[in-house]
Amino acid sequence: MLRTLALSLACLTAAPAAAQMEPYDPNSVEVDVELLLLVDVSRSMSPNELEIQRRGYAEALTSDAVLNVIGDGFLGHIAIAYVEWAGSYSQRIVQDWAVIGSRADAEAFAQTLTSHFSTGMRRTSISSALRSGAEMFEDNGFTGLRRVIDISGDGPNNDGGPVVPARDAVLAKGITINGLPLMTQEGMGSQWQLEDLDRYYTDCVIGGTGSFVIPVVDWAEFASAVRKKLILEIAGRTPDPAPDRPHRPRLMKAQAGGGYDCLVGEKIWENYRDNWEP
């Protein structure tokens, strides 16, 4: 009866009919949500920013607000994993899938994140991060009422193939993608950054039922942004609409037919390479 009611609730927030969910595994652990955190560690980010990210997620996961929303869930626990990513073949599992249903669970997860801090890696392949992330849901030992990828990043895709086909393949599996665009200016890769990275993420990266973007424009607000994002993802809610803010124009931003050019990162990379090569 519990399983039937859980599946009924899941249908209310199911992905579009085209999405194909994995078949139910009777040997898996049922959770409210399977949440994969994909965290950008490309070299455009400074060592300080990399540490802020790890500590920010650790702080958010152990906060009363996040633990309360986990406890208020239908089943009262979630499955979560933390992966750092950069270029096409640069995905680093910091914490594989684990259950969080208590403060002790959250603190153990957080301890893994802050026990050491890794260095950055080259390039930015959102497409590869999404594809490898989707594979992590397969046979992970959990059955969630929802499956969510939470991806952060400080620039557009510039490696590993276009981002839109990768995004669409993930959405076809019934996985929702939310975004945390990092629109700060501390790192070294200003030539790769977009002034309107939140719009790039909205048009080119996120998707699925209830998907949303929460931009970070100052590292001082990172932990609170992550906390808010986790609460919404775990509870299955979306943020209130934010007022539009002005955006400065960016190289090759708009396509001829209107909308956002989702290949802007690849074009910036090609422009940089053409100017760099003798």
Disulfide bonds with the S-S distance in Angstrom:
Cys204-Cys262 2.05
